Amino acid sequence: MRGSKRFRMFLTLCTISMVAYVGSYVVMSAFGGWHASQSGKLRYDFGFSVTDVVRWQPAGAWWEPFRDVAGKDTSRGNVTGYLYSPLIRLDRRWIHRDQESFKGK
């Protein structure tokens, strides 16, 4: 009986945490905006990446996938952005899709 009560408490805490996590992201997204950025896929001959995409950023969080100069897919952002990166990725896939400025190579 004790184990069952602990398990229910654990599930309750997990549910509250997930609702708070998603809810806080919804608020951040509501106050977010579009920002010009670089995907890293299109570069000048001397290596710098070209600003080739407009991306949605939730307020206070910055995270984006990026291709480095060696061609390796990586990401960049701030601590809040990395914390919310799963939700940012889902948001950009289903709601706020990236807007490419022009097609690269």
DRENFI-102388 format. One line per 8 residues: number of its first residue (from 1); their letters; for each residue y, x, z of N, C-alpha, C. Coordinates in steps of 0.2 Angstrom, whole numbers. Layout:
<sites>
NUM	A	Y X Z Y X Z Y X Z  ...
</sites>
This chain:
<sites>
1	MRGSKRFR	-6 4 0 0 0 0 6 4 0  6 10 4 12 14 4 14 17 -3  8 19 -6 9 22 -13 12 18 -18  10 11 -17 13 6 -22 20 5 -21  22 5 -14 29 4 -13 34 10 -15  31 16 -14 35 22 -17 35 22 -24  30 20 -28 30 19 -35 35 14 -37  36 9 -34 41 4 -36 48 6 -35
9	MFLTLCTI	49 10 -29 55 13 -28 57 18 -33  52 22 -35 53 27 -40 55 24 -47  51 18 -49 53 15 -55 60 12 -55  62 9 -49 68 6 -48 74 11 -49  73 17 -46 78 23 -46 78 25 -54  72 26 -57 72 28 -64 76 23 -68  75 16 -67 78 11 -71 86 11 -70  88 12 -64 95 12 -62 98 18 -65
17	SMVAYVGS	95 24 -65 97 30 -68 98 30 -76  93 27 -79 94 26 -86 99 21 -88  100 15 -84 106 11 -86 112 14 -85  113 18 -79 119 22 -78 121 27 -84  115 30 -86 116 35 -91 118 32 -98  115 27 -100 116 24 -106 123 20 -105  124 17 -100 131 13 -99 137 18 -99  136 24 -96 142 29 -96 143 31 -103
25	YVVMSAFG	137 32 -107 138 34 -114 142 29 -118  140 22 -117 143 17 -120 151 17 -119  153 18 -113 160 19 -111 163 25 -115  160 30 -115 163 36 -118 163 35 -126  158 32 -128 158 31 -136 164 26 -137  165 21 -133 171 16 -134 177 20 -135  178 25 -131 185 29 -131 184 35 -136  179 36 -140 178 42 -144 182 41 -150
33	GWHASQSG	181 46 -155 185 46 -161 182 51 -166  184 50 -172 182 54 -178 185 61 -178  182 66 -179 184 73 -179 182 77 -185  186 81 -189 183 85 -194 180 91 -191  174 93 -195 170 99 -192 167 102 -198  163 107 -196 159 111 -201 151 110 -199  147 108 -204 140 108 -204 137 115 -204  140 119 -207 137 126 -208 133 127 -214
41	KLRYDFGF	132 121 -218 128 121 -224 132 124 -230  139 123 -230 143 125 -235 148 131 -232  148 137 -236 151 142 -233 155 146 -239  161 149 -237 164 154 -241 160 160 -242  162 163 -248 158 169 -249 158 175 -244  163 175 -240 163 180 -234 160 177 -228  157 171 -228 153 169 -222 156 163 -218  162 162 -218 165 157 -214 163 150 -216
49	SVTDVVRW	161 145 -212 159 139 -214 165 135 -216  164 130 -220 169 126 -223 169 119 -219  175 116 -218 176 110 -215 173 105 -220  167 102 -219 164 98 -224 162 91 -221  163 90 -215 160 83 -212 165 81 -207  165 74 -207 169 71 -201 164 67 -197  164 69 -190 159 67 -186 162 63 -180  158 58 -178 160 54 -172 159 59 -166
57	QPAGAWWE	164 59 -161 163 62 -155 165 57 -149  160 56 -144 162 52 -139 167 55 -134  171 51 -131 177 54 -127 174 59 -121  176 65 -121 174 70 -116 168 74 -117  164 72 -123 158 75 -125 159 78 -132  157 84 -133 156 87 -139 150 91 -140  146 88 -145 140 91 -147 139 90 -155  136 95 -158 134 94 -165 129 99 -167
65	PFRDVAGK	125 97 -172 120 101 -175 124 106 -180  122 112 -181 126 117 -184 121 122 -187  122 124 -194 118 129 -197 122 136 -196  119 141 -193 123 147 -192 123 151 -198  126 157 -198 127 161 -204 121 164 -207  116 164 -203 109 167 -205 105 161 -208  107 155 -207 104 149 -210 99 146 -205  100 148 -199 96 145 -193 99 138 -191
73	DTSRGNVT	95 133 -190 98 127 -188 98 127 -180  104 126 -177 106 126 -170 110 121 -168  113 121 -163 118 116 -161 124 120 -157  129 116 -156 135 119 -152 138 113 -149  141 114 -143 145 109 -139 147 111 -132  149 106 -128 150 107 -121 145 105 -117  145 106 -110 140 104 -106 139 96 -106  144 92 -106 143 85 -106 140 83 -113
81	GYLYSPLI	142 86 -118 139 85 -125 131 86 -125  129 92 -122 122 93 -122 119 88 -117  122 86 -112 119 81 -107 117 75 -111  122 73 -115 122 66 -119 119 67 -126  117 73 -128 115 75 -135 110 70 -138  105 68 -134 100 63 -137 103 56 -139  108 54 -134 112 48 -136 117 49 -142  120 55 -142 124 56 -147 121 56 -154
89	RLDRRWIH	115 59 -154 111 59 -160 109 52 -162  107 48 -158 105 41 -160 111 37 -162  117 38 -159 123 35 -161 125 37 -168  124 43 -169 126 45 -176 121 43 -181  115 42 -179 110 40 -184 111 33 -186  112 29 -181 112 21 -182 119 18 -182  124 21 -179 130 17 -178 136 21 -182  137 27 -179 143 31 -182 140 37 -186
97	RDQESFKG	138 36 -192 136 41 -197 141 46 -199  139 52 -200 143 57 -202 146 56 -209  152 57 -210 155 56 -217 156 63 -220  152 64 -225 153 71 -229 159 71 -233  163 76 -232 169 77 -236 168 78 -244  163 82 -245 160 83 -252 153 86 -251  149 86 -256 142 88 -256 142 96 -257  138 99 -253 138 106 -253 132 108 -258
105	K	130 115 -257 125 117 -262 118 114 -260
</sites>
